[in-house]
Amino acid sequence: MLALLLREKNRIRLSAETVRRGLRRMDFVWRRPRPVLKLCDPEYEAKLQRIRQLVAQLPEDETAAFQDEVDVHLNPKIGSQWMVQGQQAEVVTPGDNDKRHLAGSLVCRTGRLILSAPSRRRNAALFVAHLDDLRRRLRRFRVIHVICDNARFHDCRAVREYLATWGHRIQLHFLPKRAPETNPIERVWWRLHETITRNHRCRSIEELLGQVFEWAEQQPGFLGTIRATYAKAA
């Protein structure tokens, strides 16, 4: 196609192979593009700046946490691994998938990862249970600022009813729409999948979840991950 365009637009006659070699010399590679959403939140910068200010100016008796949900599947995620050349490794899959949903939060000051009990459904009940878990586990703080994405069940009647009782302790702040890169916990989920769920050999969802929670408890913290996204707040 590029050879044809060169001929039609610039009257330069080159073969497809010559064009390919030229592109390689210019450090072009043949790869699949990454899909991105064209739509962007018109308040992207304003929302991001408010969150940066919130994190940077937290009083001592308040804390903030980046929240999100993650799916854990019994069918393993297939990814690269070391194997003997000429011998392709095999990952046995159960066939019938089983999955659970986890709600987690990344505490800003320490980078601590807090996971709540798994659920079979990803809904408001899962979110509210996690908010209540945060309220109990971070009880030394007067106010807990929960920074989350714009999933519908993050702002529904069940959540508003919970906040009507506990709004003096839990305050929600919403990230820019369609902007997962603004939530540092997304990078933590990537590490979780790379370390635990990729090519796993667990025979039950309970065994897999046990490894997930053990991994979370052993992490020293993800403060660097938060600072990589919110350097100005660090």
N, C-alpha and C positions, 0 to 999 in steps of 0.2 A: 504493500500500500504506500509506503514512504517513497519507494522508487518511482511509482506511478505519479505521485504528487510532485516529486522533483522534476519529472519530465513535463508534466502539464503546466505547473506554475512557474518553473524556472528554466525550462527547456534544457535540463541537464539529464543526460542519458546514462544511467548506472544500472547494473544488474542488482537483483535482490541480495546476492551474496556480497557484493562490494559494499552495499549499504550496511549489511550486518557487520562486516569487518570494521567499517568506519565507526559504527556505534560502539563496538567493543573497545576500540582505541580511545574513545571519548568516555570510557568508564560507564557506559550504559549496560544494564543487565536485563535479561528477560525474566520478569517476575509477575505474579498476580498483584493487582492493585488492592489497596485496603479500602473497604467500604466505609464511608463516613456520612453522617447525616448532613444534608444541606441546610436544614432549618437550624437556626441558632436563636437562643434566648436574647431578645433585644436588651434585657437588663443584665446580661452576663457579667460585665465588668463591675457594675454597681453591686450586684449580689456578692461577687467574689471579694470586693473590697470590704463590704460589711462583715463578712466572715473573717477576713484577715484581721480586722480591727477587734472583733470579738475575741479571737484567740490570743491576740497580742496584749489585750487590756483586761484579762480575766482577774478579778479580785481573788485574794487568797482563799476565801471561803466559797468560791464557785469553781466549777470545772466544765470542760467541754469535751465532747466525744463525737467522732465521725462514725455514722451508723450505716449499715447496709445488710442485705441478706445474700446468702450463697446457697446453691443447690449441691447436694452430695449424692452422687449416683453410684449404685452398686456396679453397674456396667462401667468399667474403667475408661478413663480418657486415654486414648492411644497417642503416644508421643515417642520421640527419639530416645534411644538408650544405647549403651555399649553392647556390641555383639561381635562374635567372630566373623571375619570377612568371609562371605559366601554362605553363611548360615543365618537365616532370618529367625530371630527369636519369636516366640509365640506368647500371647497373653490370653489366657482362658477367660471367656466372659460367661456369665450365668445365663444369658439368653433373655430371661424374663427380668427386666430391670426393676429395681426397688430404689426409691430415693427419699431423702429427707431434706427439709429446709432448715437452715440455721440463720438466726439473727445475731449479729455481732457488732461491737463498737470498739473503736480505737481511741483510747484516752489521750488527749492532746499533750498534757504535761509530761507523761511518762512513756507514751507509746504502747501502753499495756493493751492487750487484746482481750476483750471480755466476750465470751460466747454464752448464749442461753440454751436451754433445753431444745432439742430438735422437734420439729413438727412435720406432719404429713402434708400440711397445706401452707402455702405462702400467702398470708392474708393479714387482716387487721388484728386477729387474735394473737398471731405470732409477734406482731409489732408491739402490741400492748403488753404482752407477757415480758418482752425484752425491756421495755421502758420500766416496768415494775421491778425487774431484776436489777437494772441500773440504779434505781432508787434505793434498793436495799444494799447493794454492794458498794455504792459510793455514798453511804449515809453520812459521812463526816462533812460532806459539802452541803451548803445551804441551798444552792441552785445547781442543777445539771443542765447544761445546754447541749441538746442533741441535734447534730447537723446531719441531715439526711437528704435523699433525693426526692423526686416528685412523684413517686409511686402513688396511685390512687388511694391505697389503703393506709398511707401515712397521714392522710387528712380526710378522715371519714367520721361518721357519727360515733362509732365505738371509740375512736381515739379522742374525739372532742369530749365525750362523756368521761373518759379517764382523766383528761386534763382539767375538767371541771372540778375534780376532787384533788388532783395532785399538781395542778398548774403552778402552784407556788414553789414546787421543787423541780419540775421538769418543764423546760421551755424548748420548743422545736424551732429550728432554723432550716430553711430549704436552700439547697444548692441551685445553681443555674440549671434550667431545664435542658435535657438531652446533652449533659456534659459530664460523663462518668470520670473523665480525667481530673476533675476537681475534687474527687473523693479519694483520699489516700488509701482507704481500706480496700479499694479495688486492687491495688498492687499486692496487698496482703493475701487476698483471695487467689491471685495468680500464683504466689509462692506456695500457698496451700495445695493447689492443684498440681503444681510441678513436683512438690515433695511427697504428697500423700496419695492423691487420687489418680495420678498418671500411671498407667500400667500396673495398678495394684493387683494383688492376688487374694484379697479378702473374700471369704466365702459367704459372709452375711453382712447386712447393712449395719448390724450392731458392732461387728468387729471393725468395720471401716470407721464408724463414728468414734469408736474407742481410740483409734489411731489419730483421728482428727483432733480430739480433745487433748490427748497426750501431747501432740505436736504443739498445740496452742499454749499449753501450760509450760512448755520447755523454752518458749521464745523469750529472749531477754528484753524484748520491747522493739517497737517500730518507730522510734522517735525520728530516726533519719528519714524514714519514708514520709512522715508528716512534713518535715522541714524541706524535703525535696519539692513538695507541692506548694507549701506555704512558707517560703524562705523569708518573706518580709515579716511574717509573724514570729519566726524563730528568733 
